[in-house]
Amino acid sequence: MSICFLETPAAEETYLTNKLPNEDLEFLEHPLNDQAKLSNGPVITVISPFVHSQIGRNVIDRLPNLKLIATRSTGYDHIDIRYATQRGIAVANVPTYGENTVAEHTFALILALSRNVHKASARTFAGDFSLDGLQGFDLHGKTIGVVGTGHIGLFVVKIANGFGMRVLATDPHPNNEAAELMNFKYTDLKNLLNESDIVTLHAPLTAATQHIIGHHNITEFKRGALLINTSRGGLLDTEALLRGLDEKILAGAGLDVLEGEEIFSEEKQLLGNPDTTNESLKTALRNISLLRRPDLVITPHIAFDSREAVERILDTTVSNILAFKKGEPNNLVHI
């Protein structure tokens, strides 16, 4: 098979080469989009993107022999699943790679905000050891609202229990057995926003969850709450977030993902790309405005990125590719 791995740093390239010694491998450091060139495009049978590659109709049409898209992620909103299916192309994902990894990063963001770690660090680096404005608050006894109780959401619940927090959750498919065993309560989204001191998002990005937090419900948050997103940027309307912060509805937010974050990985092409829309430019400007705010902690989509988790992701991806080669595909994604 001719396999092209996208967005692969040197260490991952070495690991994958050792795991697939008998395959024809190509590695690209950068994401794949409509403008990216593939030297082996006509013969490539498998591509393995990460989340910044946009695998849409135009990209798929440039790969006439493509048979499998093996994304190295749980989410697959960056892939046109419907068109791939029409073309007879299978799509496989990594259903789970260590729910603890993203859950731990979620609490890293929560603690950074609740104890003003980001502000304190910047101040001390500047030689200022004053305590003014740095007083934080305890997590013990606070209410956390978990939006989405899949693998990651449930691990967040587990950690929250360790902190002695009250846990509310919302999910279109409640896991009532888990709720009983793990001492949390399901409720609707409006009530969760009303009662939670911290709201954390762990839902997949679909048509139903796009802007699940937006202008329609930003005023429903408990005043002074924190909002955390380590899932997908599109769950959160950036304009609504800015409104919530400006109107002091939210005290702060921790974001590992941004709406339209792929713009940052393609910033060199943004202005010179004839397909760039006014909305793309507006999204870029809104994200830049987020970077200047002291009430935000932003990390560059690294919640997944522990040594252990990345190895699990690569191993599952290799397994997906080899299983497909044997005619026994696993972890396939369907419309």
C-alpha positions, -999 to +999 in steps of 0.1 A: +000+000+000+011+036-006+004+054+027+007+091+033+008+103+069+000+140+074+010+163+102+038+140+114+067+153+134+101+135+131+096+113+162+062+100+149+077+094+115+104+071+130+078+053+151+055+046+121+084+036+098+094+009+124+058-003+127+051-005+090+084-017+075+069-033+044+048-004+032+054+025+009+053+054+032+052+092+026+053+118+054+041+154+053+048+177+082+020+201+074-018+196+071-034+187+039-058+211+023-069+222-012-036+239-019-012+212-006+007+192-031+011+154-030+040+140-051+024+105-050-012+116-052-022+094-081-010+062-063-018+069-027-042+043-013-043+054+024-040+088+040-037+093+077-045+129+087-047+146+121-073+172+129-059+202+111-061+185+077-093+193+059-102+162+039-130+174+017-143+168-018-115+187-036-088+168-017-104+134-022-108+140-059-071+145-062-065+110-048-081+087-074-068+054-058-077+064-023-093+035-004-089+044+033-087+076+054-072+065+088-076+096+110-054+098+140-081+113+161-114+104+177-133+132+161-138+132+123-155+165+116-125+175+094-134+147+069-163+148+044-176+114+055-206+115+031-185+122+000-159+096+010-187+070+014-200+079-020-166+073-035-163+040-017-136+052+006-135+038+042-129+060+071-114+047+104-108+066+136-092+061+170-123+057+193-103+060+225-067+066+232-067+074+269-097+093+282-076+103+312-052+123+290-078+149+279-095+149+313-063+157+330-056+186+307-092+198+314-083+201+350-050+217+342-070+245+326-095+246+355-068+249+381-049+275+361-080+297+362-093+289+396-059+296+412-048+324+387-017+304+379-013+320+345-015+355+359+008+347+388+034+331+366+035+361+342+037+385+372+066+367+389+085+364+356+083+402+355+098+404+390+065+413+407+057+391+438+027+410+450-005+390+457-031+416+447-057+402+424-044+366+426-067+351+452-084+320+438-111+297+449-115+261+461-128+234+438-141+214+468-178+219+471-182+237+438-206+224+410-191+213+377-213+208+347-201+182+322-215+185+287-211+150+271-205+118+291-185+097+267-152+082+277-135+116+284-165+132+301-168+103+325-131+105+334-137+142+341-165+132+365-141+107+382-115+135+388-142+159+399-153+134+425-118+133+438-118+170+443-151+167+463-172+185+436-209+182+429-213+170+394-241+177+369-241+163+334-261+165+302-260+141+272-286+130+246-279+094+256-276+094+294-256+066+310-278+061+341-258+032+354-226+054+354-245+082+370-256+060+399-221+044+403-202+077+400-226+099+420-236+125+394-269+137+382-282+142+346-301+174+338-309+196+308-284+220+294-302+251+307-303+239+343-267+228+340-256+263+329-278+279+357-262+258+385-226+251+375-196+271+388-176+254+360-189+241+327-167+218+306-175+206+270-169+170+260-192+165+231-184+156+194-189+183+168-219+175+148-247+195+131-267+192+164-238+204+186-224+232+165-225+263+187-241+243+216-229+273+235-239+306+218-258+338+220-290+318+226-278+306+260-247+325+271-269+345+295-280+313+311-246+307+328-243+312+365-227+346+369-190+343+375-187+307+361-157+293+342-161+277+308-137+250+296-134+235+260-110+207+253-133+191+227-139+209+194-138+247+187-171+247+168-190+238+200-185+273+212-196+305+193-166+328+197-187+360+196-209+347+223-178+338+244-165+373+240-199+387+250-200+365+281-166+377+292-172+414+284-205+414+303-189+396+332-213+366+329-182+344+327-152+350+350-129+332+325-124+304+301-099+277+294-096+267+257-075+240+241-095+244+209-107+274+190-134+279+164-117+279+130-083+270+146-072+256+113-067+292+101-037+295+124-020+264+108-027+279+074-020+316+082+006+320+054-020+310+028-049+329+044-044+362+026-031+348-006-058+322-010-086+332-034-110+310-016-106+329+017-139+343+028-148+374+048-161+350+075-127+333+076-110+366+082-135+376+108-129+343+126-092+349+125-096+384+140-119+371+168-094+344+177-066+370+178-087+391+201-090+361+224-052+358+227-050+393+242-074+386+271-061+380+307-093+361+316-084+333+292-060+304+293-054+291+258-034+261+248-027+250+212-048+218+210-025+197+232-050+181+255-044+148+237-006+152+236+010+130+263+037+105+254+015+076+264-016+088+245+003+096+213+018+061+213-017+046+217-030+068+189-002+056+165-007+020+175-044+021+169-039+038+135-014+012+125-038-015+136-066+001+115-044+002+084-032-034+087-067-047+095-080-029+064-052-044+043-063-079+055-099-072+045-110-071+081-114-033+087-121-021+123-130+012+139-149+023+108-169+055+109-203+056+093-226+084+083 
